[in-house]
Amino acid sequence: MATTAKTSSRAVAAAVADARLEGIELHPDAISILDQLDAGHIDSDTAGRELLARHGITAPAGHPFA
């Protein structure tokens, strides 16, 4: 199991733990986005756009993230 950087809250730590229970190891970039969202530095739409962009995914026309 990979280690992660210290998270900013129990909520982010719980999200990481839940993902691990499902067999998913979140990338540090994704955890960073969760930390920013939890701290109120970005909103959920920005978080979604950043996650898609980091994976090279373009939302289809008409999608809220497009």
PDB file of N, CA, C, O and CB in Angstrom:
ATOM      1  N   MET A   1       0.850  -1.172   0.000  1.00  0.00           N
ATOM      2  CA  MET A   1       0.000   0.000   0.000  1.00  0.00           C
ATOM      3  C   MET A   1       0.894   1.233   0.000  1.00  0.00           C
ATOM      4  O   MET A   1       1.814   1.341   0.810  1.00  0.00           O
ATOM      5  CB  MET A   1      -0.966  -0.001   1.221  1.00  0.00           C
ATOM      6  N   ALA A   2       0.622   2.149  -0.901  1.00  0.00           N
ATOM      7  CA  ALA A   2       1.416   3.373  -0.999  1.00  0.00           C
ATOM      8  C   ALA A   2       1.050   4.318   0.129  1.00  0.00           C
ATOM      9  O   ALA A   2      -0.056   4.266   0.667  1.00  0.00           O
ATOM     10  CB  ALA A   2       1.206   4.059  -2.364  1.00  0.00           C
ATOM     11  N   THR A   3       1.979   5.169   0.477  1.00  0.00           N
ATOM     12  CA  THR A   3       1.694   6.167   1.501  1.00  0.00           C
ATOM     13  C   THR A   3       1.269   7.457   0.830  1.00  0.00           C
ATOM     14  O   THR A   3       1.569   7.701  -0.338  1.00  0.00           O
ATOM     15  CB  THR A   3       2.923   6.402   2.413  1.00  0.00           C
ATOM     16  N   THR A   4       0.569   8.269   1.587  1.00  0.00           N
ATOM     17  CA  THR A   4       0.122   9.556   1.053  1.00  0.00           C
ATOM     18  C   THR A   4       0.628  10.663   1.947  1.00  0.00           C
ATOM     19  O   THR A   4       0.973  10.434   3.106  1.00  0.00           O
ATOM     20  CB  THR A   4      -1.420   9.614   0.934  1.00  0.00           C
ATOM     21  N   ALA A   5       0.669  11.852   1.406  1.00  0.00           N
ATOM     22  CA  ALA A   5       1.059  13.016   2.195  1.00  0.00           C
ATOM     23  C   ALA A   5      -0.014  13.270   3.250  1.00  0.00           C
ATOM     24  O   ALA A   5      -1.149  12.815   3.115  1.00  0.00           O
ATOM     25  CB  ALA A   5       1.261  14.273   1.287  1.00  0.00           C
ATOM     26  N   LYS A   6       0.351  13.992   4.289  1.00  0.00           N
ATOM     27  CA  LYS A   6      -0.600  14.341   5.345  1.00  0.00           C
ATOM     28  C   LYS A   6      -1.771  15.085   4.711  1.00  0.00           C
ATOM     29  O   LYS A   6      -1.583  16.036   3.952  1.00  0.00           O
ATOM     30  CB  LYS A   6       0.080  15.208   6.462  1.00  0.00           C
ATOM     31  N   THR A   7      -2.971  14.642   5.033  1.00  0.00           N
ATOM     32  CA  THR A   7      -4.160  15.299   4.501  1.00  0.00           C
ATOM     33  C   THR A   7      -4.611  16.395   5.454  1.00  0.00           C
ATOM     34  O   THR A   7      -4.218  16.419   6.620  1.00  0.00           O
ATOM     35  CB  THR A   7      -5.297  14.279   4.270  1.00  0.00           C
ATOM     36  N   SER A   8      -5.432  17.293   4.952  1.00  0.00           N
ATOM     37  CA  SER A   8      -5.824  18.453   5.735  1.00  0.00           C
ATOM     38  C   SER A   8      -6.963  18.171   6.710  1.00  0.00           C
ATOM     39  O   SER A   8      -7.218  18.979   7.603  1.00  0.00           O
ATOM     40  CB  SER A   8      -6.220  19.561   4.820  1.00  0.00           C
ATOM     41  N   SER A   9      -7.639  17.061   6.559  1.00  0.00           N
ATOM     42  CA  SER A   9      -8.783  16.821   7.441  1.00  0.00           C
ATOM     43  C   SER A   9      -9.106  15.344   7.542  1.00  0.00           C
ATOM     44  O   SER A   9      -8.604  14.515   6.784  1.00  0.00           O
ATOM     45  CB  SER A   9     -10.004  17.582   6.948  1.00  0.00           C
ATOM     46  N   ARG A  10      -9.957  15.050   8.498  1.00  0.00           N
ATOM     47  CA  ARG A  10     -10.458  13.677   8.632  1.00  0.00           C
ATOM     48  C   ARG A  10     -11.306  13.292   7.430  1.00  0.00           C
ATOM     49  O   ARG A  10     -11.329  12.128   7.028  1.00  0.00           O
ATOM     50  CB  ARG A  10     -11.276  13.523   9.924  1.00  0.00           C
ATOM     51  N   ALA A  11     -12.005  14.270   6.853  1.00  0.00           N
ATOM     52  CA  ALA A  11     -12.865  13.979   5.705  1.00  0.00           C
ATOM     53  C   ALA A  11     -12.045  13.471   4.523  1.00  0.00           C
ATOM     54  O   ALA A  11     -12.432  12.507   3.862  1.00  0.00           O
ATOM     55  CB  ALA A  11     -13.657  15.229   5.299  1.00  0.00           C
ATOM     56  N   VAL A  12     -10.918  14.115   4.261  1.00  0.00           N
ATOM     57  CA  VAL A  12     -10.067  13.676   3.148  1.00  0.00           C
ATOM     58  C   VAL A  12      -9.443  12.327   3.492  1.00  0.00           C
ATOM     59  O   VAL A  12      -9.384  11.439   2.642  1.00  0.00           O
ATOM     60  CB  VAL A  12      -8.957  14.731   2.838  1.00  0.00           C
ATOM     61  N   ALA A  13      -8.979  12.166   4.722  1.00  0.00           N
ATOM     62  CA  ALA A  13      -8.410  10.882   5.139  1.00  0.00           C
ATOM     63  C   ALA A  13      -9.442   9.762   5.002  1.00  0.00           C
ATOM     64  O   ALA A  13      -9.105   8.650   4.596  1.00  0.00           O
ATOM     65  CB  ALA A  13      -7.904  10.965   6.593  1.00  0.00           C
ATOM     66  N   ALA A  14     -10.690  10.054   5.339  1.00  0.00           N
ATOM     67  CA  ALA A  14     -11.755   9.062   5.211  1.00  0.00           C
ATOM     68  C   ALA A  14     -12.021   8.720   3.746  1.00  0.00           C
ATOM     69  O   ALA A  14     -12.260   7.560   3.412  1.00  0.00           O
ATOM     70  CB  ALA A  14     -13.038   9.571   5.872  1.00  0.00           C
ATOM     71  N   ALA A  15     -11.980   9.725   2.877  1.00  0.00           N
ATOM     72  CA  ALA A  15     -12.183   9.478   1.446  1.00  0.00           C
ATOM     73  C   ALA A  15     -11.077   8.582   0.886  1.00  0.00           C
ATOM     74  O   ALA A  15     -11.340   7.676   0.095  1.00  0.00           O
ATOM     75  CB  ALA A  15     -12.229  10.810   0.672  1.00  0.00           C
ATOM     76  N   VAL A  16      -9.840   8.847   1.305  1.00  0.00           N
ATOM     77  CA  VAL A  16      -8.708   8.029   0.860  1.00  0.00           C
ATOM     78  C   VAL A  16      -8.873   6.600   1.381  1.00  0.00           C
ATOM     79  O   VAL A  16      -8.655   5.638   0.644  1.00  0.00           O
ATOM     80  CB  VAL A  16      -7.356   8.639   1.346  1.00  0.00           C
ATOM     81  N   ALA A  17      -9.258   6.462   2.649  1.00  0.00           N
ATOM     82  CA  ALA A  17      -9.448   5.132   3.239  1.00  0.00           C
ATOM     83  C   ALA A  17     -10.582   4.376   2.543  1.00  0.00           C
ATOM     84  O   ALA A  17     -10.458   3.181   2.276  1.00  0.00           O
ATOM     85  CB  ALA A  17      -9.742   5.253   4.745  1.00  0.00           C
ATOM     86  N   ASP A  18     -11.688   5.068   2.247  1.00  0.00           N
ATOM     87  CA  ASP A  18     -12.803   4.431   1.552  1.00  0.00           C
ATOM     88  C   ASP A  18     -12.383   3.944   0.173  1.00  0.00           C
ATOM     89  O   ASP A  18     -12.761   2.849  -0.244  1.00  0.00           O
ATOM     90  CB  ASP A  18     -13.977   5.398   1.431  1.00  0.00           C
ATOM     91  N   ALA A  19     -11.605   4.754  -0.533  1.00  0.00           N
ATOM     92  CA  ALA A  19     -11.126   4.341  -1.857  1.00  0.00           C
ATOM     93  C   ALA A  19     -10.271   3.084  -1.734  1.00  0.00           C
ATOM     94  O   ALA A  19     -10.398   2.156  -2.533  1.00  0.00           O
ATOM     95  CB  ALA A  19     -10.316   5.481  -2.530  1.00  0.00           C
ATOM     96  N   ARG A  20      -9.403   3.063  -0.729  1.00  0.00           N
ATOM     97  CA  ARG A  20      -8.544   1.887  -0.524  1.00  0.00           C
ATOM     98  C   ARG A  20      -9.370   0.642  -0.230  1.00  0.00           C
ATOM     99  O   ARG A  20      -9.040  -0.446  -0.701  1.00  0.00           O
ATOM    100  CB  ARG A  20      -7.557   2.138   0.623  1.00  0.00           C
ATOM    101  N   LEU A  21     -10.433   0.793   0.540  1.00  0.00           N
ATOM    102  CA  LEU A  21     -11.310  -0.351   0.825  1.00  0.00           C
ATOM    103  C   LEU A  21     -11.919  -0.912  -0.452  1.00  0.00           C
ATOM    104  O   LEU A  21     -12.211  -2.104  -0.539  1.00  0.00           O
ATOM    105  CB  LEU A  21     -12.423   0.056   1.798  1.00  0.00           C
ATOM    106  N   GLU A  22     -12.107  -0.051  -1.433  1.00  0.00           N
ATOM    107  CA  GLU A  22     -12.645  -0.471  -2.730  1.00  0.00           C
ATOM    108  C   GLU A  22     -11.544  -0.958  -3.671  1.00  0.00           C
ATOM    109  O   GLU A  22     -11.811  -1.323  -4.816  1.00  0.00           O
ATOM    110  CB  GLU A  22     -13.407   0.680  -3.379  1.00  0.00           C
ATOM    111  N   GLY A  23     -10.306  -0.960  -3.177  1.00  0.00           N
ATOM    112  CA  GLY A  23      -9.193  -1.438  -3.999  1.00  0.00           C
ATOM    113  C   GLY A  23      -8.614  -0.364  -4.905  1.00  0.00           C
ATOM    114  O   GLY A  23      -7.926  -0.677  -5.877  1.00  0.00           O
ATOM    115  N   ILE A  24      -8.884   0.889  -4.599  1.00  0.00           N
ATOM    116  CA  ILE A  24      -8.411   1.999  -5.424  1.00  0.00           C
ATOM    117  C   ILE A  24      -7.404   2.809  -4.623  1.00  0.00           C
ATOM    118  O   ILE A  24      -7.684   3.226  -3.500  1.00  0.00           O
ATOM    119  CB  ILE A  24      -9.595   2.898  -5.897  1.00  0.00           C
ATOM    120  N   GLU A  25      -6.240   3.026  -5.201  1.00  0.00           N
ATOM    121  CA  GLU A  25      -5.219   3.868  -4.565  1.00  0.00           C
ATOM    122  C   GLU A  25      -5.255   5.222  -5.264  1.00  0.00           C
ATOM    123  O   GLU A  25      -4.910   5.327  -6.441  1.00  0.00           O
ATOM    124  CB  GLU A  25      -3.773   3.212  -4.648  1.00  0.00           C
ATOM    125  N   LEU A  26      -5.669   6.244  -4.549  1.00  0.00           N
ATOM    126  CA  LEU A  26      -5.755   7.579  -5.146  1.00  0.00           C
ATOM    127  C   LEU A  26      -4.358   8.148  -5.389  1.00  0.00           C
ATOM    128  O   LEU A  26      -3.470   8.038  -4.544  1.00  0.00           O
ATOM    129  CB  LEU A  26      -6.568   8.527  -4.238  1.00  0.00           C
ATOM    130  N   HIS A  27      -4.188   8.746  -6.539  1.00  0.00           N
ATOM    131  CA  HIS A  27      -2.925   9.394  -6.904  1.00  0.00           C
ATOM    132  C   HIS A  27      -2.744  10.629  -6.021  1.00  0.00           C
ATOM    133  O   HIS A  27      -3.725  11.290  -5.681  1.00  0.00           O
ATOM    134  CB  HIS A  27      -2.902   9.782  -8.429  1.00  0.00           C
ATOM    135  N   PRO A  28      -1.514  10.943  -5.649  1.00  0.00           N
ATOM    136  CA  PRO A  28      -1.281  12.142  -4.834  1.00  0.00           C
ATOM    137  C   PRO A  28      -1.891  13.421  -5.425  1.00  0.00           C
ATOM    138  O   PRO A  28      -2.322  14.301  -4.681  1.00  0.00           O
ATOM    139  CB  PRO A  28       0.202  12.342  -4.651  1.00  0.00           C
ATOM    140  N   ASP A  29      -1.930  13.524  -6.757  1.00  0.00           N
ATOM    141  CA  ASP A  29      -2.571  14.695  -7.390  1.00  0.00           C
ATOM    142  C   ASP A  29      -4.053  14.759  -7.043  1.00  0.00           C
ATOM    143  O   ASP A  29      -4.585  15.839  -6.785  1.00  0.00           O
ATOM    144  CB  ASP A  29      -2.394  14.648  -8.925  1.00  0.00           C
ATOM    145  N   ALA A  30      -4.719  13.610  -7.035  1.00  0.00           N
ATOM    146  CA  ALA A  30      -6.147  13.580  -6.698  1.00  0.00           C
ATOM    147  C   ALA A  30      -6.354  13.953  -5.233  1.00  0.00           C
ATOM    148  O   ALA A  30      -7.297  14.670  -4.899  1.00  0.00           O
ATOM    149  CB  ALA A  30      -6.747  12.183  -6.985  1.00  0.00           C
ATOM    150  N   ILE A  31      -5.481  13.469  -4.369  1.00  0.00           N
ATOM    151  CA  ILE A  31      -5.578  13.811  -2.947  1.00  0.00           C
ATOM    152  C   ILE A  31      -5.343  15.303  -2.753  1.00  0.00           C
ATOM    153  O   ILE A  31      -5.995  15.936  -1.923  1.00  0.00           O
ATOM    154  CB  ILE A  31      -4.562  12.993  -2.113  1.00  0.00           C
ATOM    155  N   SER A  32      -4.414  15.862  -3.518  1.00  0.00           N
ATOM    156  CA  SER A  32      -4.161  17.303  -3.448  1.00  0.00           C
ATOM    157  C   SER A  32      -5.411  18.091  -3.828  1.00  0.00           C
ATOM    158  O   SER A  32      -5.727  19.095  -3.189  1.00  0.00           O
ATOM    159  CB  SER A  32      -2.989  17.690  -4.368  1.00  0.00           C
ATOM    160  N   ILE A  33      -6.113  17.655  -4.845  1.00  0.00           N
ATOM    161  CA  ILE A  33      -7.345  18.318  -5.261  1.00  0.00           C
ATOM    162  C   ILE A  33      -8.394  18.204  -4.156  1.00  0.00           C
ATOM    163  O   ILE A  33      -9.098  19.174  -3.873  1.00  0.00           O
ATOM    164  CB  ILE A  33      -7.877  17.709  -6.583  1.00  0.00           C
ATOM    165  N   LEU A  34      -8.505  17.034  -3.530  1.00  0.00           N
ATOM    166  CA  LEU A  34      -9.440  16.868  -2.419  1.00  0.00           C
ATOM    167  C   LEU A  34      -9.085  17.789  -1.257  1.00  0.00           C
ATOM    168  O   LEU A  34      -9.964  18.384  -0.634  1.00  0.00           O
ATOM    169  CB  LEU A  34      -9.454  15.413  -1.948  1.00  0.00           C
ATOM    170  N   ASP A  35      -7.785  17.903  -0.970  1.00  0.00           N
ATOM    171  CA  ASP A  35      -7.344  18.805   0.098  1.00  0.00           C
ATOM    172  C   ASP A  35      -7.724  20.251  -0.208  1.00  0.00           C
ATOM    173  O   ASP A  35      -8.194  20.974   0.671  1.00  0.00           O
ATOM    174  CB  ASP A  35      -5.828  18.694   0.299  1.00  0.00           C
ATOM    175  N   GLN A  36      -7.517  20.674  -1.470  1.00  0.00           N
ATOM    176  CA  GLN A  36      -7.866  22.049  -1.861  1.00  0.00           C
ATOM    177  C   GLN A  36      -9.371  22.285  -1.747  1.00  0.00           C
ATOM    178  O   GLN A  36      -9.817  23.338  -1.292  1.00  0.00           O
ATOM    179  CB  GLN A  36      -7.396  22.336  -3.303  1.00  0.00           C
ATOM    180  N   LEU A  37     -10.139  21.289  -2.166  1.00  0.00           N
ATOM    181  CA  LEU A  37     -11.596  21.381  -2.087  1.00  0.00           C
ATOM    182  C   LEU A  37     -12.039  21.457  -0.631  1.00  0.00           C
ATOM    183  O   LEU A  37     -12.866  22.296  -0.274  1.00  0.00           O
ATOM    184  CB  LEU A  37     -12.259  20.176  -2.789  1.00  0.00           C
ATOM    185  N   ASP A  38     -11.495  20.590   0.200  1.00  0.00           N
ATOM    186  CA  ASP A  38     -11.858  20.561   1.616  1.00  0.00           C
ATOM    187  C   ASP A  38     -11.495  21.863   2.321  1.00  0.00           C
ATOM    188  O   ASP A  38     -12.223  22.315   3.204  1.00  0.00           O
ATOM    189  CB  ASP A  38     -11.174  19.392   2.307  1.00  0.00           C
ATOM    190  N   ALA A  39     -10.385  22.460   1.939  1.00  0.00           N
ATOM    191  CA  ALA A  39      -9.937  23.704   2.567  1.00  0.00           C
ATOM    192  C   ALA A  39     -10.693  24.927   2.041  1.00  0.00           C
ATOM    193  O   ALA A  39     -10.516  26.032   2.552  1.00  0.00           O
ATOM    194  CB  ALA A  39      -8.446  23.890   2.341  1.00  0.00           C
ATOM    195  N   GLY A  40     -11.532  24.731   1.026  1.00  0.00           N
ATOM    196  CA  GLY A  40     -12.303  25.839   0.480  1.00  0.00           C
ATOM    197  C   GLY A  40     -11.546  26.682  -0.529  1.00  0.00           C
ATOM    198  O   GLY A  40     -11.987  27.777  -0.879  1.00  0.00           O
ATOM    199  N   HIS A  41     -10.392  26.175  -1.007  1.00  0.00           N
ATOM    200  CA  HIS A  41      -9.598  26.928  -1.979  1.00  0.00           C
ATOM    201  C   HIS A  41     -10.163  26.818  -3.393  1.00  0.00           C
ATOM    202  O   HIS A  41      -9.940  27.695  -4.227  1.00  0.00           O
ATOM    203  CB  HIS A  41      -8.160  26.441  -1.964  1.00  0.00           C
ATOM    204  N   ILE A  42     -10.892  25.741  -3.656  1.00  0.00           N
ATOM    205  CA  ILE A  42     -11.543  25.550  -4.955  1.00  0.00           C
ATOM    206  C   ILE A  42     -12.946  25.018  -4.694  1.00  0.00           C
ATOM    207  O   ILE A  42     -13.228  24.491  -3.618  1.00  0.00           O
ATOM    208  CB  ILE A  42     -10.723  24.567  -5.879  1.00  0.00           C
ATOM    209  N   ASP A  43     -13.834  25.162  -5.699  1.00  0.00           N
ATOM    210  CA  ASP A  43     -15.182  24.609  -5.562  1.00  0.00           C
ATOM    211  C   ASP A  43     -15.243  23.248  -6.260  1.00  0.00           C
ATOM    212  O   ASP A  43     -14.287  22.834  -6.916  1.00  0.00           O
ATOM    213  CB  ASP A  43     -16.248  25.585  -6.158  1.00  0.00           C
ATOM    214  N   SER A  44     -16.362  22.567  -6.113  1.00  0.00           N
ATOM    215  CA  SER A  44     -16.472  21.219  -6.648  1.00  0.00           C
ATOM    216  C   SER A  44     -16.393  21.178  -8.175  1.00  0.00           C
ATOM    217  O   SER A  44     -15.868  20.215  -8.734  1.00  0.00           O
ATOM    218  CB  SER A  44     -17.765  20.598  -6.192  1.00  0.00           C
ATOM    219  N   ASP A  45     -16.901  22.202  -8.857  1.00  0.00           N
ATOM    220  CA  ASP A  45     -16.787  22.245 -10.317  1.00  0.00           C
ATOM    221  C   ASP A  45     -15.322  22.356 -10.735  1.00  0.00           C
ATOM    222  O   ASP A  45     -14.889  21.677 -11.665  1.00  0.00           O
ATOM    223  CB  ASP A  45     -17.598  23.428 -10.892  1.00  0.00           C
ATOM    224  N   THR A  46     -14.568  23.200 -10.057  1.00  0.00           N
ATOM    225  CA  THR A  46     -13.147  23.347 -10.362  1.00  0.00           C
ATOM    226  C   THR A  46     -12.419  22.038 -10.085  1.00  0.00           C
ATOM    227  O   THR A  46     -11.560  21.624 -10.864  1.00  0.00           O
ATOM    228  CB  THR A  46     -12.524  24.496  -9.539  1.00  0.00           C
ATOM    229  N   ALA A  47     -12.759  21.391  -8.985  1.00  0.00           N
ATOM    230  CA  ALA A  47     -12.135  20.105  -8.647  1.00  0.00           C
ATOM    231  C   ALA A  47     -12.398  19.078  -9.752  1.00  0.00           C
ATOM    232  O   ALA A  47     -11.490  18.360 -10.171  1.00  0.00           O
ATOM    233  CB  ALA A  47     -12.668  19.580  -7.288  1.00  0.00           C
ATOM    234  N   GLY A  48     -13.638  19.016 -10.212  1.00  0.00           N
ATOM    235  CA  GLY A  48     -13.980  18.081 -11.282  1.00  0.00           C
ATOM    236  C   GLY A  48     -13.219  18.372 -12.561  1.00  0.00           C
ATOM    237  O   GLY A  48     -12.713  17.458 -13.213  1.00  0.00           O
ATOM    238  N   ARG A  49     -13.139  19.644 -12.918  1.00  0.00           N
ATOM    239  CA  ARG A  49     -12.396  20.025 -14.130  1.00  0.00           C
ATOM    240  C   ARG A  49     -10.915  19.672 -14.005  1.00  0.00           C
ATOM    241  O   ARG A  49     -10.308  19.181 -14.956  1.00  0.00           O
ATOM    242  CB  ARG A  49     -12.554  21.533 -14.406  1.00  0.00           C
ATOM    243  N   GLU A  50     -10.334  19.926 -12.824  1.00  0.00           N
ATOM    244  CA  GLU A  50      -8.919  19.623 -12.618  1.00  0.00           C
ATOM    245  C   GLU A  50      -8.659  18.126 -12.705  1.00  0.00           C
ATOM    246  O   GLU A  50      -7.669  17.704 -13.302  1.00  0.00           O
ATOM    247  CB  GLU A  50      -8.451  20.158 -11.265  1.00  0.00           C
ATOM    248  N   LEU A  51      -9.536  17.320 -12.115  1.00  0.00           N
ATOM    249  CA  LEU A  51      -9.356  15.866 -12.191  1.00  0.00           C
ATOM    250  C   LEU A  51      -9.411  15.378 -13.637  1.00  0.00           C
ATOM    251  O   LEU A  51      -8.588  14.567 -14.061  1.00  0.00           O
ATOM    252  CB  LEU A  51     -10.427  15.149 -11.354  1.00  0.00           C
ATOM    253  N   LEU A  52     -10.385  15.880 -14.381  1.00  0.00           N
ATOM    254  CA  LEU A  52     -10.483  15.490 -15.789  1.00  0.00           C
ATOM    255  C   LEU A  52      -9.252  15.937 -16.565  1.00  0.00           C
ATOM    256  O   LEU A  52      -8.690  15.161 -17.338  1.00  0.00           O
ATOM    257  CB  LEU A  52     -11.748  16.081 -16.424  1.00  0.00           C
ATOM    258  N   ALA A  53      -8.834  17.175 -16.365  1.00  0.00           N
ATOM    259  CA  ALA A  53      -7.688  17.717 -17.103  1.00  0.00           C
ATOM    260  C   ALA A  53      -6.406  16.947 -16.801  1.00  0.00           C
ATOM    261  O   ALA A  53      -5.602  16.714 -17.703  1.00  0.00           O
ATOM    262  CB  ALA A  53      -7.496  19.195 -16.768  1.00  0.00           C
ATOM    263  N   ARG A  54      -6.206  16.556 -15.565  1.00  0.00           N
ATOM    264  CA  ARG A  54      -4.986  15.823 -15.195  1.00  0.00           C
ATOM    265  C   ARG A  54      -4.922  14.454 -15.842  1.00  0.00           C
ATOM    266  O   ARG A  54      -3.852  13.851 -15.932  1.00  0.00           O
ATOM    267  CB  ARG A  54      -4.900  15.674 -13.689  1.00  0.00           C
ATOM    268  N   HIS A  55      -6.070  13.962 -16.293  1.00  0.00           N
ATOM    269  CA  HIS A  55      -6.103  12.670 -16.970  1.00  0.00           C
ATOM    270  C   HIS A  55      -6.301  12.824 -18.476  1.00  0.00           C
ATOM    271  O   HIS A  55      -6.506  11.840 -19.186  1.00  0.00           O
ATOM    272  CB  HIS A  55      -7.208  11.804 -16.389  1.00  0.00           C
ATOM    273  N   GLY A  56      -6.238  14.065 -18.955  1.00  0.00           N
ATOM    274  CA  GLY A  56      -6.361  14.316 -20.382  1.00  0.00           C
ATOM    275  C   GLY A  56      -7.755  14.052 -20.930  1.00  0.00           C
ATOM    276  O   GLY A  56      -7.910  13.735 -22.109  1.00  0.00           O
ATOM    277  N   ILE A  57      -8.766  14.180 -20.087  1.00  0.00           N
ATOM    278  CA  ILE A  57     -10.145  13.919 -20.502  1.00  0.00           C
ATOM    279  C   ILE A  57     -10.834  15.243 -20.791  1.00  0.00           C
ATOM    280  O   ILE A  57     -10.763  16.182 -19.998  1.00  0.00           O
ATOM    281  CB  ILE A  57     -10.920  13.120 -19.414  1.00  0.00           C
ATOM    282  N   THR A  58     -11.498  15.304 -21.927  1.00  0.00           N
ATOM    283  CA  THR A  58     -12.281  16.477 -22.302  1.00  0.00           C
ATOM    284  C   THR A  58     -13.750  16.130 -22.145  1.00  0.00           C
ATOM    285  O   THR A  58     -14.222  15.150 -22.722  1.00  0.00           O
ATOM    286  CB  THR A  58     -11.963  16.937 -23.762  1.00  0.00           C
ATOM    287  N   ALA A  59     -14.466  16.909 -21.385  1.00  0.00           N
ATOM    288  CA  ALA A  59     -15.895  16.668 -21.197  1.00  0.00           C
ATOM    289  C   ALA A  59     -16.626  16.912 -22.509  1.00  0.00           C
ATOM    290  O   ALA A  59     -16.272  17.821 -23.260  1.00  0.00           O
ATOM    291  CB  ALA A  59     -16.470  17.573 -20.075  1.00  0.00           C
ATOM    292  N   PRO A  60     -17.646  16.101 -22.790  1.00  0.00           N
ATOM    293  CA  PRO A  60     -18.403  16.293 -24.028  1.00  0.00           C
ATOM    294  C   PRO A  60     -19.179  17.604 -24.014  1.00  0.00           C
ATOM    295  O   PRO A  60     -19.498  18.143 -22.955  1.00  0.00           O
ATOM    296  CB  PRO A  60     -19.360  15.128 -24.248  1.00  0.00           C
ATOM    297  N   ALA A  61     -19.475  18.100 -25.199  1.00  0.00           N
ATOM    298  CA  ALA A  61     -20.254  19.338 -25.326  1.00  0.00           C
ATOM    299  C   ALA A  61     -21.558  19.191 -24.550  1.00  0.00           C
ATOM    300  O   ALA A  61     -22.202  18.143 -24.589  1.00  0.00           O
ATOM    301  CB  ALA A  61     -20.541  19.672 -26.826  1.00  0.00           C
ATOM    302  N   GLY A  62     -21.931  20.232 -23.861  1.00  0.00           N
ATOM    303  CA  GLY A  62     -23.151  20.209 -23.086  1.00  0.00           C
ATOM    304  C   GLY A  62     -22.960  19.758 -21.644  1.00  0.00           C
ATOM    305  O   GLY A  62     -23.844  19.956 -20.811  1.00  0.00           O
ATOM    306  N   HIS A  63     -21.824  19.160 -21.344  1.00  0.00           N
ATOM    307  CA  HIS A  63     -21.535  18.729 -19.971  1.00  0.00           C
ATOM    308  C   HIS A  63     -21.177  19.963 -19.148  1.00  0.00           C
ATOM    309  O   HIS A  63     -20.559  20.888 -19.674  1.00  0.00           O
ATOM    310  CB  HIS A  63     -20.371  17.670 -19.934  1.00  0.00           C
ATOM    311  N   PRO A  64     -21.547  19.998 -17.880  1.00  0.00           N
ATOM    312  CA  PRO A  64     -21.237  21.177 -17.055  1.00  0.00           C
ATOM    313  C   PRO A  64     -19.740  21.499 -16.985  1.00  0.00           C
ATOM    314  O   PRO A  64     -19.372  22.652 -16.756  1.00  0.00           O
ATOM    315  CB  PRO A  64     -21.763  20.965 -15.654  1.00  0.00           C
ATOM    316  N   PHE A  65     -18.881  20.508 -17.176  1.00  0.00           N
ATOM    317  CA  PHE A  65     -17.438  20.755 -17.108  1.00  0.00           C
ATOM    318  C   PHE A  65     -16.840  21.120 -18.459  1.00  0.00           C
ATOM    319  O   PHE A  65     -15.641  21.376 -18.560  1.00  0.00           O
ATOM    320  CB  PHE A  65     -16.733  19.539 -16.559  1.00  0.00           C
ATOM    321  N   ALA A  66     -17.683  21.145 -19.513  1.00  0.00           N
ATOM    322  CA  ALA A  66     -17.178  21.453 -20.859  1.00  0.00           C
ATOM    323  C   ALA A  66     -16.872  22.928 -20.992  1.00  0.00           C
ATOM    324  O   ALA A  66     -16.438  23.375 -22.054  1.00  0.00           O
ATOM    325  CB  ALA A  66     -18.190  21.032 -21.930  1.00  0.00           C
TER     326      ALA A  66
END
